[in-house]
């Protein structure tokens, strides 16, 4: 097992059935990892280990793995996905980034565009944002619901608490269905502090090589920080379940954030008891015959 099994670290795991506030989780937490140098070293070790586990996941062909990343801007979703998944076989790993929905997507229910991107058995699928945007950005800006043309929804009034409770229930139902049919779901909220986000925004403005990452809209959204923290808190409380828990990953130190995600992924894959298929006697015999033919050429 890994040096720190963060699957059971309650400084990171949002325990099901408990009321959670984002403020209860320390964005600068680093567990027992002794600084950046050790964290980077552990990440490199984990990436090597993930290569073998991914190969076993593919050969075993009984489970799919779905990783969901949610975060405020500049928390480090792209970098975490890049550094953690860098050594994996691209044939068995796909990343989907979900931006504002298109007109076609708005003519379907809010799950549709993500559901059709779910990973096949033996593969790892990564959602860079997901259907959870529908209880985050849409909850902070409920005017976005108008374009969804929902039945029995009054466009001139804010949604009631019951509206959001139904969405939480719908998401839980879908995730239970997926889990019971072989999709292992890991949900990561990359928890960056408001102070650290400001620092990263200023770095993007100051560095010409990072200017392209900056959007003035990101700064405007900071005005809704407290609303977002409330939305994230409600989401984590309502949708962290035994079968699909939320991991609140400290994101102020990028080196620990990346290590933590890799650690949780490795330990969850280990729990699946993956193995390579064992050949039947007849298949083994055919293998020997093929070997003899090759050696006799």
Secondary structure, 3 states (H helix, E strand, C coil): CCCCCHHHCCCCEECCCCCCCHHHCCCCCCCCCCHHHHHHHHHHHHHHHHHHHHHHHHHHCCCEEEEEEEECCCCCHHHHHHHHCCCCCHHHEEEEECCCCCHHHHCCCCCHHHHCCCCCCCCEEEEECCHHHHHCHHHHCHHHHHHHCCCCCCCCCCCCHHHHHHHHHHHHHHHHHHHHCCEEEEEEEEECCHHHHHHHHHHHHHCHHHHHHCCHHHHHHHCCHHHHHHHHHHHHHHHCCCCCCEEEEECCCHHHHHHHHHHHHHHHHHHCCCCCCCCCHHHHHHHHHHHHHHHHC
